[in-house]
Amino acid sequence: MDFRMGKNNVFIAMKILFLGFFFIFFFFPLITVILKVLESDFSSFLSVLISNQKLIWNSFFQAGVSTFFCLLIGIPAAFIVARRNFKGKKFIKALSLIPFVFPSILIVISFVIVFGNNGWINHFLKNVFGLKEHIQFLYGFSGIILAHTFYNFPLVMRFVSDAWEKLDITMKESAKSLGADKFQVFWNVTLRQLMPSIIASASLVFIFCFMSFAIVITLGGIQFSTLETEIYRQITRNINFSLGAFLALFQFIVLGLIGLIYFYFSKKFQIKEKAVLEQPKKINFFEKAFLLILVCFILLPIIALIVFSFFNQGTGEISFKAFEKIFFSGNTNLLGTTALSSIGFSLIIALIASVIASLMGLIASLKQTKISLINVFVASSLAVSVITLAFGYLIGLKSGNLLIIALGHSILAFPFSFRVINNALNKIDEESLDSAKTLGANELEVFKEVQFPRIKNALMVSLSFCFAVSLGELGFILVLYDGIYATMPVYIYRLLGTFDLVAASAMGLILILISFIAFYAIEIYSKNEQVF
């Protein structure tokens, strides 16, 4: 018997609050986008797609290639983390969360420092090998794939390693006893058991890469546009709302279908608590080397920001001029805001968004007892892109206050909150709930005395993760208010527009330090919680 949702008035009110919130701040903006399409000649929908087939191809191609490389790196990393014993395993698992608290605009800055035309690698090649011309690593298609791989392979590693670590060895031993060799066991048993986690992680990576904004618009430029960046250009530069709406609707349909695939396989991906587990083996030299390369790949962008922020690039001496420049140079007229204001806006928005997203995630989890409508909410909110949602707010809500921004961010963070809290609630055994009810507890008392104490850590993880998601979000504010409420990512984006990489690195370092507080909180409270 499931007591997650009963007839108690408190839970009914919570359900009404959730439905009202999602209708006003999610479905209504999307409906306005659809209505904008219907205002035009809907029969031209196909012709619009044909005329923009290069954009569509770019979107699918870069997302597909990015997903391929994430799987190529993530699955071997998952194997080592799950099936090998070595010092620093907890450190490696912790590092896998870094890209998710590392805002995408910072990926751009750090990759420019390391891989750019005048970056560290090009300087190294010129000095050591005497190259006269720089090698193009970063800009265009290759740079997008490189950045997406860094940003998303840890998701594959974390998903698949969690599944691999908890595989029941019984089927594997049975196959061996029937004469199967190692390859046959892996292909017919292990891989089939891992397939739900692989498909779930791949579909999620594809969604993130398909609707990537900051990385594509800065590294891809005009020569490599995707649906997401073109929607932004049409509604902010060309003021062509009809075309923007057409492209946004098509993108939402595509991502909605991929989101359903993710949701289906993530539900099938269940970690058995009482499985007979295989003992990890000792790590070998090649596996250590592979992990070392991955650690360097993850940490290099952070090191780049620190070096660029604190060291004079001409003399190599420690310098604080970059921080003096952003806090005391008086660039308000140029950037439209001050550094302190951008920090304040970011913290306020992220705090409000994390609380609202976690509350909605809790309500959705408590009332999700095979209610298919919740599946629609989760899949839809996962599939909607930042630019599409912001477009709906622009033509639907037409409001310019900080609360609206925070509410939009909470929608974007909701899928993560739901996943964390719902997983925690699913771990509570039915016997505990039945016992509480038998002793006379009503639904609210069951929640207060049985459920809430067991999901407190999950709630903290949710708050921290949603805080980090909101903190690094760029596209929503750029579309909706053109940066009037300039958060730290907007401030950095404007600094990059003035080609001031040093000042952008300094503000980026402040942003990542705040993000790492959220990262630290996630690591403390996520001992037994699934973040994805």
Secondary structure, 3 states (H helix, E strand, C coil): CCCCCCCCHHHHHHHHHHHHHHHHHHHHHHHHHHHHHHHCCHHHHHHHHHHCHHHHHHHHHHHHHHHHHHHHHHHHHHHHHHHEECCCHHHHHHHCCHHHHCCHHHHHHHHHHHHCCCCHHHHHHHHHHCCCCCCCCCCCHHHHHHHHHHHHHHHHHHHHHHHHHCCECHHHHHHHHCCCCHHHHHHHHHHHHHHHHHHHHHHHHHHHHHCCCHHHHHHHCCCCCCHHHHHHHHHHCCCCHHHHHHHHHHHHHHHHHHHHHHHHHHHHCCCCCCCCECCCEECCHHHHHHHHHHHHHHHHHHHHHHHHHHECCCCCCECCHHHHHHHHCCCHHHHCCCHHHHHHHHHHHHHHHHHHHHHHHHHHHHCCCCCHHHHHHHHHHHHCCHHHHHHHHHHHCCCCCHHHHHHHHHHHHHHHHHHHHHHHHHCCCHHHHHHHHHCCCCHHHHHHHHHHHHHHHHHHHHHHHHHHHHHCCCHHHHHHCCCCCCCHHHHHHHHHHCCCHHHHHHHHHHHHHHHHHHHHHHHHHCCCCCCC
